Amino acid sequence: MTDARNADHKSGRVRSHLERLIDDGLQPHDKLPTERQLADELGVSRMTVRHALNALEADRRVYRVHGSGTFVAEPTIDKTIRLTSFTEDMIERGMKPGTRVIDVGTEYAGATVGSKLNLSPAATVVRIRRVRLADGAPVCLETVHLDAARVEGLLDRELSGSLYELLASHYGTIVSKAEQRIAATVLEPGDAELLDVAPFSAALVVERRTTDQHLRPVEFTRSLYRADRYSFLIDIER
């Protein structure tokens, strides 16, 4: 076995050992043994341990805090590109969905929202701002806009659950199609505080425009997802 292949083999063995530690009982934010402790325990060099930890950090299984050590990361939520609600996504993954409603109200559509909903800029829209939770942890900050004329009385209803289910059950609106734009961004201090991360942390911004069974615009939503907790999975065929 060449030196390079031997080093890769040792690093892979250390990584497998650490993955077993994580999977067999360590909880998010538990501290891992130090590089020196792992090197002594497994009979490898600290450089080999460091390579294994680098690979786990790249896969978002662990994170490092300078001067404190290496810790187990929160599990990442992989979202497939299908038309599902946040509530449905969490239930599919065996996680408990939750919501904190930040503010609700009405406002003029303006040029951007109006164009997305096929409304005049002077038309009235409902605005709903919510933090979405996975097992109690904030992972998404969403701002929803809907045509106020189509959802009369919506702001008097319970808004902590699935908006799509509410639209279907009370307004006969079935969300059937969406277009999404996904981009990288950083969180402004106020948004970061709501998502319980440091200001200017990495995030994914998702803009979604949905239409109903009659191809009429339903909502325009801008969502900010914590990049350390959320990723998008796309199946591509040729």
C-alpha positions as CSV (number, residue, x, y, z in Angstrom):
1,M,0.0,0.0,0.0
2,T,1.4,3.4,-1.0
3,D,1.9,6.1,1.7
4,A,-1.0,8.1,0.3
5,R,-3.3,5.1,0.3
6,N,-2.2,4.2,3.8
7,A,-2.9,7.7,5.0
8,D,-6.3,7.7,3.4
9,H,-7.1,4.3,5.0
10,K,-6.1,5.5,8.5
11,S,-8.1,8.8,8.1
12,G,-11.1,6.8,6.9
13,R,-10.8,4.5,10.0
14,V,-10.7,7.5,12.3
15,R,-13.7,9.0,10.6
16,S,-15.7,5.8,10.9
17,H,-14.8,5.7,14.6
18,L,-16.0,9.3,15.1
19,E,-19.2,8.6,13.1
20,R,-20.0,5.7,15.4
21,L,-19.4,7.9,18.5
22,I,-21.8,10.5,17.1
23,D,-24.5,7.9,15.9
24,D,-24.3,5.8,19.1
25,G,-25.3,8.4,21.7
26,L,-23.6,11.8,21.4
27,Q,-26.0,14.7,21.2
28,P,-25.7,17.9,19.2
29,H,-23.2,20.3,20.8
30,D,-21.5,17.4,22.8
31,K,-17.7,17.8,22.8
32,L,-15.6,15.2,21.0
33,P,-12.3,14.0,22.4
34,T,-9.3,16.1,21.6
35,E,-7.0,15.4,18.6
36,R,-4.3,14.2,21.0
37,Q,-6.7,11.9,22.8
38,L,-8.0,10.4,19.6
39,A,-4.5,10.0,18.2
40,D,-3.3,8.1,21.3
41,E,-6.5,6.0,21.5
42,L,-6.4,4.9,17.8
43,G,-2.6,4.8,17.4
44,V,-2.4,7.3,14.6
45,S,-0.9,10.8,14.1
46,R,-2.7,14.0,15.0
47,M,-2.5,15.0,11.4
48,T,-4.5,11.9,10.5
49,V,-7.1,12.8,13.1
50,R,-7.2,16.3,11.8
51,H,-7.9,15.1,8.2
52,A,-10.8,13.0,9.5
53,L,-12.2,15.9,11.4
54,N,-11.9,18.2,8.4
55,A,-13.9,15.7,6.4
56,L,-16.6,15.5,9.0
57,E,-16.7,19.3,9.3
58,A,-17.1,19.5,5.5
59,D,-20.1,17.2,5.8
60,R,-21.5,19.3,8.6
61,R,-21.4,16.4,11.1
62,V,-19.2,18.5,13.5
63,Y,-18.1,22.1,14.1
64,R,-15.1,23.7,15.7
65,V,-14.9,26.5,18.2
66,H,-11.4,28.1,18.3
67,G,-9.8,27.4,21.7
68,S,-12.6,25.1,22.9
69,G,-12.5,22.0,20.6
70,T,-14.7,20.1,18.2
71,F,-18.4,19.5,18.8
72,V,-21.3,17.5,17.3
73,A,-23.3,19.6,14.9
74,E,-27.0,19.8,14.7
75,P,-28.4,17.4,12.1
76,T,-28.9,18.9,8.6
77,I,-32.3,18.9,7.1
78,D,-32.2,17.8,3.4
79,K,-35.2,19.2,1.4
80,T,-36.0,17.6,-1.9
81,I,-37.3,19.9,-4.5
82,R,-40.9,19.1,-4.4
83,L,-43.9,21.2,-3.6
84,T,-44.4,20.6,0.1
85,S,-44.9,22.8,3.1
86,F,-42.4,23.2,5.9
87,T,-44.8,21.3,8.1
88,E,-44.9,18.3,5.7
89,D,-41.1,18.4,5.3
90,M,-40.5,18.1,9.1
91,I,-43.1,15.3,9.6
92,E,-41.5,13.4,6.7
93,R,-38.1,13.5,8.5
94,G,-39.5,12.5,11.9
95,M,-39.1,16.0,13.4
96,K,-41.6,18.1,15.2
97,P,-42.6,21.2,13.3
98,G,-43.2,24.4,15.1
99,T,-43.9,28.1,14.4
100,R,-43.4,31.4,16.1
101,V,-45.5,34.1,14.5
102,I,-43.5,37.3,14.5
103,D,-45.9,39.7,13.0
104,V,-49.0,39.9,10.7
105,G,-50.8,42.7,9.0
106,T,-51.8,44.2,5.7
107,E,-49.9,46.6,3.4
108,Y,-49.7,47.8,-0.2
109,A,-48.3,45.2,-2.6
110,G,-45.7,47.4,-4.1
111,A,-44.0,46.7,-7.4
112,T,-42.2,43.5,-6.5
113,V,-45.0,41.6,-4.6
114,G,-47.6,43.0,-7.0
115,S,-45.8,41.7,-10.0
116,K,-45.5,38.2,-8.4
117,L,-49.2,38.1,-7.5
118,N,-50.5,39.8,-10.7
119,L,-51.8,42.7,-8.6
120,S,-51.6,46.5,-8.8
121,P,-48.8,48.0,-6.6
122,A,-51.7,49.7,-4.8
123,A,-53.6,46.5,-4.0
124,T,-53.8,45.3,-0.4
125,V,-51.9,42.1,0.5
126,V,-51.6,40.1,3.7
127,R,-48.1,39.8,5.2
128,I,-47.2,37.0,7.6
129,R,-43.8,36.8,9.2
130,R,-42.9,33.5,11.0
131,V,-40.0,31.6,12.4
132,R,-40.2,27.9,11.6
133,L,-38.9,25.4,14.1
134,A,-37.5,21.9,13.8
135,D,-37.7,20.0,17.1
136,G,-37.8,23.4,18.8
137,A,-34.8,24.9,17.0
138,P,-35.3,27.9,14.6
139,V,-34.2,26.9,11.1
140,C,-36.2,29.3,8.8
141,L,-37.5,32.8,8.8
142,E,-40.3,33.3,6.2
143,T,-42.2,36.3,5.0
144,V,-45.5,35.4,3.2
145,H,-47.5,37.7,1.0
146,L,-51.1,36.9,-0.2
147,D,-53.8,38.8,-2.0
148,A,-56.0,40.1,0.8
149,A,-59.1,39.9,-1.4
150,R,-58.7,36.1,-1.6
151,V,-58.1,35.4,2.1
152,E,-60.7,37.5,4.0
153,G,-60.4,36.9,7.7
154,L,-57.1,35.0,7.5
155,L,-55.4,37.1,10.1
156,D,-58.0,36.1,12.6
157,R,-57.2,32.4,12.2
158,E,-54.5,30.3,13.9
159,L,-51.3,30.8,11.8
160,S,-48.9,28.5,13.6
161,G,-49.6,25.5,11.4
162,S,-49.4,24.7,7.7
163,L,-50.6,27.6,5.6
164,Y,-51.3,25.4,2.6
165,E,-53.7,23.2,4.7
166,L,-55.4,26.4,6.0
167,L,-55.8,27.7,2.5
168,A,-57.3,24.4,1.3
169,S,-59.7,23.9,4.2
170,H,-61.1,27.4,4.6
171,Y,-60.7,29.0,1.2
172,G,-60.8,26.1,-1.3
173,T,-57.4,27.1,-2.6
174,I,-55.2,24.1,-3.6
175,V,-51.5,25.1,-4.1
176,S,-50.5,23.0,-7.1
177,K,-47.5,24.5,-8.7
178,A,-44.5,26.7,-7.7
179,E,-41.4,28.3,-9.0
180,Q,-38.5,28.8,-6.7
181,R,-35.3,30.8,-6.8
182,I,-32.5,29.8,-4.4
183,A,-29.4,31.8,-3.7
184,A,-26.7,32.3,-1.0
185,T,-26.8,35.2,1.4
186,V,-25.8,36.3,4.8
187,L,-28.1,37.2,7.7
188,E,-28.7,40.8,8.8
189,P,-28.3,41.1,12.6
190,G,-32.1,41.3,13.3
191,D,-32.8,38.2,11.2
192,A,-29.8,36.4,12.7
193,E,-31.2,37.0,16.2
194,L,-34.5,35.4,15.3
195,L,-32.7,32.4,13.9
196,D,-30.4,32.2,17.0
197,V,-27.1,32.5,15.0
198,A,-24.4,35.1,14.8
199,P,-24.9,38.2,12.6
200,F,-23.9,37.7,9.0
201,S,-24.0,33.9,9.3
202,A,-24.4,32.1,6.0
203,A,-28.0,31.4,4.9
204,L,-30.0,30.3,1.9
205,V,-32.7,32.7,0.6
206,V,-35.6,31.0,-1.2
207,E,-38.2,33.0,-3.1
208,R,-41.3,31.0,-4.0
209,R,-44.3,31.9,-6.1
210,T,-47.1,29.4,-6.0
211,T,-50.2,29.1,-8.1
212,D,-53.5,27.2,-7.5
213,Q,-55.5,24.6,-9.3
214,H,-56.7,27.3,-11.7
215,L,-53.2,28.7,-12.3
216,R,-53.9,31.8,-10.3
217,P,-51.1,33.2,-8.1
218,V,-51.6,32.3,-4.5
219,E,-48.5,33.5,-2.5
220,F,-45.1,35.0,-2.8
221,T,-42.9,33.9,0.0
222,R,-39.3,34.9,0.9
223,S,-37.6,32.4,3.3
224,L,-34.2,32.6,5.0
225,Y,-32.8,29.2,5.9
226,R,-29.9,28.6,8.2
227,A,-27.1,27.2,6.0
228,D,-25.8,25.1,8.9
229,R,-29.2,23.3,9.3
230,Y,-30.7,23.1,5.8
231,S,-29.8,21.9,2.4
232,F,-31.6,21.2,-0.9
233,L,-31.5,17.9,-2.6
234,I,-32.1,17.8,-6.3
235,D,-32.6,14.6,-8.4
236,I,-31.3,15.0,-11.9
237,E,-31.9,12.5,-14.7
238,R,-30.8,12.5,-18.3
